[in-house]
Amino acid sequence: MTISVNFLYPDLFRLVRGPEGNYSSALIANKDFKAGSVLAVLGEECQLTNAKEYTSVQVSEEDPENDQISHIDLGSELVYINHGCDPNVKFDLPDGLLGFRESRWKLVALKDIKENDPLSFAYFSTEWDMKQPFDCTCGSKRCLGKIKGAKHIPAEILDRYFINDHIKRAKAMQNSK
């Protein structure tokens, strides 16, 4: 699957393409980053959408009845950040669309990242119920196996990770039923 993207951060990251069709391409750090570093601010390159796709990131609760914007297409090489159950980056998406308009949506290093490290984030930190679940091959001791979204992961496991507020709210609602 070839994805058309804009390369906005060539000094920071490079794309290593895997064989066509197996989702094995990776975004690699071109330099060291310290934990807590802001690697990117998400802005105009992102397209707001309701489409839940392989290339989108969920940014708020889904509300099909009200046709509310719930996803963004990243519009850059950041789309190639793979899932990892022991992630080194997070998409920090505070305050829904207001946070987006105020340029507070960021890609942040969760731990020190060395040059040539592949970037990974916990897909379930943004995704409630994934359109394309998959068997994780991250190889981490923390590997959760089948990744289907936060809806399918117990709260006590999610508590070990950075999780965006829209996912925390959805999990609280799920657990209150």
Summary of the structure (lengths in Angstrom):
residues: 177
radius of gyration: 15.5
end to end distance: 38.9
largest distance: 47.5
contacts: 497
relative contact order: 0.18
helix: 18%
strand: 24%
